[in-house]
């Protein structure tokens, strides 16, 4: 009888063993070349909580291994100066006798997506009998996070057709956060609508793209801006100049506005 109770106690103890629970399970880290940064994997729960081990890898390449001290509940890996070989998927496995928990960090140099600006003053800047022109404006989300944006790839496709026209818009100097960028689209055929795609390019390669649809209505919508905004094609947006627009329609996750 004593042997049976002891066996039950041993089974209960085994059931209490829990593999490590960690955070973040997955996160994306955007960084420019040459920068130093650290990645941290945190232990939330584990049983047994002693004799915990960690192992950092970049892809299949082992970076470092070690054991947790009783006073620590996280482990960090420092990248002293990011190079091209340093981009990729970093993993940190924290293990005990019950199993392992994994943190995953995708380190990339991709630029964030640009954000179209819909309060453009006199967006319909060219209105001829058969064609029209549109003033395309946007800001760049978190431009200082990654390497300098060298250019934007502009894609234009007439709605209802499959062919894309593409060209690059070169950028000189650093783009500031909140800076308004402008490019004039010309020779758009009336009354056709167009899908516009804008993709930032750094020395890492292409970043995240964003899209919008331009729909011709023959109406010129004007927004009051101050004198400095009318003089410059690249400038800061002041919060007081932002107004809410009601979208004309929503199609496949793309917001459409009439001009």
JOLINGI-V761965 format. One line per field, one symbol per residue. phi: phi as a letter, one per 30 degrees, with the letter a starting at -180 (. if undefined). psi: psi as a letter, one per 30 degrees, with the letter a starting at -180 (. if undefined). A space follows every 10 residues. Layout:
phi: ???
psi: ???
This chain:
phi: .ddddddddd dddddddbdd cbbddaacbc bddidcabcb ccdcaabdcc hdbbbcbcic ddcababddd ccbabbbccd adcddddkcc bbccbbddlb cbcbbccbcd ddddbdcccd dhddcbbcec bbbbdcbacc dhdddcdedd accccbbddj ccdccbaccd cciddcdidc cbbcdbhddd cdcbccbbbd bcddkdcdcb bacccdbicc ccbdbddddd dccbadcced cdbdccddab bhicdcbdb
psi: eeeeeeeeee eeeeffkklk klkkeklkkk llkflkllkk kkkekkkkgl hklljkljbg kkellakklf fkglklkkje jkleffkajk kjkkkaffal kkkkjjklgk klkljkkghk kheifkilef lllkjkkllk kiffealkje lkjkkkkkkf lfkkkklkjk kklkklkfkk kkkkklhkkk hllkkkkkkk kafeakakll llkkkkfgkj kkkklleeef fkfjlkkkff fklkkkkelk khgkkkkl.
